[in-house]
Amino acid sequence: MNTLQLTISDKLAVLTLDRGRSNPINLEMIGELTQAIKSLEEDDEVAGVILTGKEGFFSSGVDLIEVYDYDEHKIKQFWVDLLKLQAALFAFKKPLVAAISGHSPAGGCVLALCCDYRVMAQGNFIIGLNEVPVGIIVPNTICDTYAFWIGQRKAYQYLLEGKLLTVDEALRDGLVDELCEPESLMAAAEKKVRAYMKFTPATWRQSKLNLRGELIAKLNADQSANMKLMLKQWWSSETRQTLAAIIYSLKNPQPKKA
C-alpha cells in the first residue's frame, strides 16, 4: 500500500494513514482504505481496529491540489468512492476506534465520524466540517453522520458556518470522546478498543448494527441525485475560483511574523 501502513498484533489491527506530511485524501488513498477495511472485516485474526494518522495530522482532508485537476470522470469517481468508503467504515462490524493524532478538518473529520470512539491528541489542533466556505456542497449522508454524534441543531449550525472546533470544543460537543497527551494517544485508543473486544463479538456486532441501522440504510441508498448537485457546484465558476485561491495559498504560504 502506498498511502497506508498496517500492523496486526494480538488480534488488534492498527491502520495508519501515511501520505505526505498531512495525509491529504486522494483517489488512491480512498481505494486503499476501502480495500483495507473490507479485508480486516473478513479477517478472523482481527477483532478490532485503530485508525490513526501521524504526528500533527490525522488527515487534512481532501487533497485539493490534486483533486482540483481531476477531469469530469475522475472527480465523479472520487466523490462516489468517498461516499462508498464512508458507508463501509460506518457499517464496519468490528470495534473501530479513531486515534486522532492532530488536525482533522473536512474529509479527515468524516473518517473519524465513522468510528465507534474518538480519542484526540491535546494541542492546538482543529476538527470539523468546513466544506461550505470552500464552495463544496456537503452530502446529506455526511450531514446525517455529523448529527448522529453532536445532534441535529449543532450539526446544522456548524455545517452552515463551516465551523472548525478546537480540541476542547470538540470534547464539549461530543465530536470526540476523550483527550490525552500526544504520547499517550495510542495507549488510550488501544485501551478502549480492547475493552470493546472483550465483549461477545456477535452480541457487540449486532448491537452496533442495530444502533446504526437507520443511518447505514441512508448511506447505502442511491446518492445519484445529490451527486449531480454536488458535481454541478464543483464545476461552477464561483467554486473553481474559491478553490484556486485556496490552492494558491497552500502553494505559497505567507511567512510567519516574528
C-alpha positions as a printed NumPy array, in Angstrom:
array([[  0.   ,   0.   ,   0.   ],
       [  1.252,   3.454,  -0.911],
       [ -0.912,   5.569,   1.398],
       [ -1.406,   3.348,   4.453],
       [  0.532,   1.26 ,   6.936],
       [ -1.   ,  -1.805,   8.577],
       [  0.212,  -3.722,  11.614],
       [ -1.6  ,  -6.55 ,  13.415],
       [ -0.733,  -7.742,  16.908],
       [ -2.755,  -9.895,  19.298],
       [ -5.901,  -9.574,  17.128],
       [ -5.685,  -5.76 ,  17.026],
       [ -5.021,  -4.026,  13.698],
       [ -3.557,  -0.531,  13.54 ],
       [ -4.307,   1.207,  10.263],
       [ -2.149,   4.306,   9.857],
       [ -2.79 ,   6.953,   7.206],
       [  0.579,   7.598,   5.6  ],
       [  0.54 ,  10.013,   2.693],
       [  2.82 ,  13.026,   2.856],
       [  3.061,  15.298,   5.862],
       [ -0.654,  15.873,   6.349],
       [ -2.318,  12.742,   4.888],
       [ -4.416,  14.533,   2.247],
       [ -7.084,  12.27 ,   0.772],
       [ -6.854,  11.402,  -2.92 ],
       [ -8.437,   8.695,  -5.059],
       [ -5.619,   6.235,  -4.331],
       [ -5.988,   6.612,  -0.558],
       [ -9.752,   6.124,  -0.774],
       [ -9.273,   2.911,  -2.752],
       [ -6.603,   1.521,  -0.436],
       [ -8.532,   2.4  ,   2.712],
       [-11.732,   0.847,   1.37 ],
       [ -9.927,  -2.354,   0.439],
       [ -8.12 ,  -2.488,   3.789],
       [-11.26 ,  -2.047,   5.883],
       [-13.125,  -4.701,   3.895],
       [-10.222,  -7.144,   4.272],
       [ -9.964,  -6.516,   8.013],
       [-13.694,  -7.092,   8.406],
       [-13.317, -10.565,   6.864],
       [-10.098, -11.459,   8.711],
       [-10.857, -13.823,  11.591],
       [ -7.485, -12.98 ,  13.135],
       [ -8.558,  -9.36 ,  13.644],
       [-11.048,  -8.47 ,  16.39 ],
       [-10.637,  -4.681,  16.476],
       [ -9.06 ,  -1.787,  14.578],
       [ -7.447,   1.548,  15.414],
       [ -7.439,   4.172,  12.662],
       [ -4.783,   6.835,  13.134],
       [ -2.561,   9.358,  11.345],
       [  0.823,  10.862,  12.068],
       [  2.105,  13.461,  14.49 ],
       [  0.307,  16.747,  13.948],
       [ -2.172,  15.458,  11.381],
       [ -4.845,  12.785,  11.349],
       [ -5.787,  13.943,   7.852],
       [ -6.005,  17.419,   6.364],
       [ -8.992,  16.291,   4.293],
       [ -9.408,  16.193,   0.527],
       [ -6.191,  16.821,  -1.406],
       [ -7.475,  19.943,  -3.139],
       [ -4.239,  20.465,  -5.071],
       [ -4.571,  17.077,  -6.783],
       [ -8.345,  16.768,  -6.911],
       [ -8.805,  20.239,  -8.446],
       [ -7.199,  18.928, -11.65 ],
       [ -9.305,  15.775, -11.93 ],
       [-11.391,  15.615, -15.113],
       [-15.176,  15.131, -15.016],
       [-14.967,  11.342, -14.951],
       [-12.288,  11.196, -12.262],
       [-13.883,  13.754,  -9.951],
       [-17.189,  11.89 , -10.095],
       [-15.376,   8.678,  -9.252],
       [-13.623,  10.438,  -6.359],
       [-16.832,  11.629,  -4.699],
       [-18.719,   8.392,  -5.378],
       [-15.869,   6.336,  -3.926],
       [-15.509,   8.645,  -0.912],
       [-19.166,   8.136,  -0.021],
       [-18.767,   4.368,  -0.504],
       [-15.788,   4.46 ,   1.862],
       [-17.872,   6.338,   4.405],
       [-20.581,   3.672,   4.13 ],
       [-18.06 ,   0.835,   4.541],
       [-16.429,   2.432,   7.583],
       [-19.715,   3.277,   9.27 ],
       [-21.062,  -0.261,   8.808],
       [-17.775,  -1.931,   9.877],
       [-18.846,  -4.794,  12.12 ],
       [-15.876,  -4.845,  14.484],
       [-14.761,  -2.259,  17.052],
       [-13.191,   0.736,  15.286],
       [-11.51 ,   3.48 ,  17.324],
       [-10.008,   6.674,  15.92 ],
       [ -6.719,   7.866,  17.408],
       [ -6.832,  11.441,  16.103],
       [ -3.191,  12.48 ,  16.113],
       [ -3.645,  16.122,  15.068],
       [ -5.581,  18.309,  12.656],
       [ -8.684,  16.637,  11.231],
       [-10.774,  19.011,   9.131],
       [-13.244,  18.115,   6.373],
       [-12.523,  14.635,   4.966],
       [-10.344,  13.796,   7.963],
       [-13.287,  14.516,  10.23 ],
       [-15.53 ,  12.337,   8.051],
       [-13.214,   9.348,   8.579],
       [-13.203,   9.915,  12.34 ],
       [-17.004,  10.267,  12.46 ],
       [-17.385,   6.7  ,  11.194],
       [-15.583,   5.219,  14.193],
       [-17.146,   3.951,  17.416],
       [-14.992,   6.129,  19.665],
       [-12.627,   9.044,  19.081],
       [ -9.544,   9.812,  21.166],
       [ -7.826,  13.066,  20.164],
       [ -4.386,  14.377,  20.996],
       [ -4.212,  17.529,  23.094],
       [ -2.783,  20.5  ,  21.236],
       [ -3.531,  23.447,  19.008],
       [ -5.486,  21.282,  16.563],
       [ -8.805,  21.686,  14.763],
       [-11.515,  19.263,  13.685],
       [-14.823,  19.729,  11.906],
       [-16.508,  20.145,   8.54 ],
       [-15.627,  23.327,   6.652],
       [-16.806,  22.428,   3.152],
       [-19.396,  25.208,   2.761],
       [-16.911,  28.128,   2.874],
       [-14.771,  26.224,   0.37 ],
       [-17.721,  26.024,  -2.033],
       [-18.379,  22.294,  -1.726],
       [-21.92 ,  21.062,  -1.07 ],
       [-21.901,  18.744,   1.944],
       [-23.535,  15.395,   1.036],
       [-26.619,  14.675,   3.121],
       [-25.083,  11.415,   4.358],
       [-22.164,  13.35 ,   5.854],
       [-24.581,  15.831,   7.436],
       [-26.504,  12.924,   8.97 ],
       [-23.335,  11.292,  10.293],
       [-22.236,  14.57 ,  11.892],
       [-25.649,  14.955,  13.531],
       [-25.511,  11.328,  14.726],
       [-22.799,  12.39 ,  17.195],
       [-23.32 ,  16.073,  18.015],
       [-27.067,  16.458,  17.471],
       [-29.111,  17.99 ,  14.678],
       [-29.048,  21.578,  15.964],
       [-25.294,  21.883,  16.359],
       [-24.619,  19.973,  13.142],
       [-26.916,  22.352,  11.246],
       [-25.271,  25.462,  12.666],
       [-21.696,  24.247,  12.399],
       [-22.068,  22.959,   8.836],
       [-23.577,  26.188,   7.519],
       [-20.854,  28.204,   9.295],
       [-18.071,  25.854,   8.211],
       [-17.019,  25.855,  11.86 ],
       [-13.787,  24.164,  12.85 ],
       [-13.581,  23.205,  16.513],
       [-10.652,  23.246,  18.913],
       [ -9.954,  20.022,  20.776],
       [-11.704,  21.346,  23.879],
       [-14.765,  22.408,  21.861],
       [-14.83 ,  19.023,  20.154],
       [-14.838,  17.251,  23.523],
       [-17.528,  19.585,  24.888],
       [-19.824,  18.984,  21.919],
       [-19.325,  15.211,  21.756],
       [-17.427,  15.219,  18.481],
       [-14.579,  13.462,  20.286],
       [-14.908,  11.301,  23.369],
       [-11.542,  11.684,  25.063],
       [ -8.462,  13.922,  25.029],
       [ -4.978,  12.866,  26.032],
       [ -1.373,  13.925,  25.6  ],
       [  0.036,  13.005,  22.179],
       [  2.466,  10.489,  23.64 ],
       [ -0.428,   8.632,  25.306],
       [ -2.735,   8.639,  22.287],
       [ -2.184,   5.106,  21.029],
       [ -2.266,   3.62 ,  24.523],
       [ -5.62 ,   5.313,  25.205],
       [ -7.047,   4.15 ,  21.874],
       [ -5.852,   0.599,  22.465],
       [ -7.346,   0.542,  25.964],
       [-10.732,   1.488,  24.556],
       [-10.751,  -0.861,  21.584],
       [ -9.613,  -3.806,  23.701],
       [-12.43 ,  -3.07 ,  26.143],
       [-14.844,  -3.454,  23.23 ],
       [-13.023,  -6.596,  22.082],
       [-13.73 ,  -8.314,  25.433],
       [-17.467,  -8.494,  24.704],
       [-19.03 , -11.443,  22.892],
       [-18.377, -10.499,  19.236],
       [-21.781, -11.481,  17.866],
       [-23.648,  -9.565,  20.573],
       [-21.483,  -6.452,  20.239],
       [-21.615,  -6.537,  16.442],
       [-25.385,  -6.857,  16.148],
       [-25.973,  -4.203,  18.809],
       [-23.74 ,  -1.799,  16.867],
       [-25.589,  -2.52 ,  13.625],
       [-28.954,  -2.073,  15.357],
       [-27.928,   1.31 ,  16.747],
       [-26.614,   2.452,  13.368],
       [-29.178,   0.707,  11.186],
       [-31.191,   3.737,  10.08 ],
       [-28.114,   5.703,   9.067],
       [-26.471,   2.681,   7.428],
       [-29.545,   2.392,   5.205],
       [-29.212,   6.061,   4.22 ],
       [-25.508,   5.627,   3.465],
       [-26.276,   2.713,   1.151],
       [-29.205,   4.405,  -0.62 ],
       [-28.988,   5.863,  -4.127],
       [-26.924,   9.058,  -3.966],
       [-27.099,   9.966,  -7.651],
       [-29.394,  12.995,  -7.269],
       [-27.225,  14.54 ,  -4.56 ],
       [-24.102,  13.674,  -6.531],
       [-25.45 ,  15.527,  -9.564],
       [-25.948,  18.68 ,  -7.487],
       [-22.502,  18.357,  -5.899],
       [-20.769,  17.994,  -9.241],
       [-22.664,  20.9  , -10.776],
       [-21.496,  23.154,  -7.95 ],
       [-17.951,  21.726,  -8.112],
       [-17.627,  22.947, -11.716],
       [-19.283,  26.315, -11.09 ],
       [-17.111,  29.38 , -11.649],
       [-17.592,  30.512,  -8.026],
       [-16.33 ,  27.256,  -6.558],
       [-13.462,  26.975,  -9.031],
       [-12.319,  30.495,  -8.134],
       [-12.531,  29.769,  -4.409],
       [-10.621,  26.508,  -4.769],
       [ -7.966,  28.156,  -6.962],
       [ -7.397,  30.824,  -4.311],
       [ -7.082,  28.198,  -1.567],
       [ -4.642,  26.17 ,  -3.654],
       [ -2.57 ,  29.283,  -4.348],
       [ -2.332,  29.97 ,  -0.606],
       [ -1.335,  26.355,   0.048],
       [  1.414,  26.524,  -2.544],
       [  2.561,  29.994,  -1.484],
       [  2.302,  30.145,   2.296],
       [  2.894,  33.526,   3.896],
       [  5.994,  33.736,   6.11 ],
       [  5.258,  33.784,   9.811],
       [  5.663,  37.133,  11.524],
       [  8.445,  37.37 ,  14.048]])
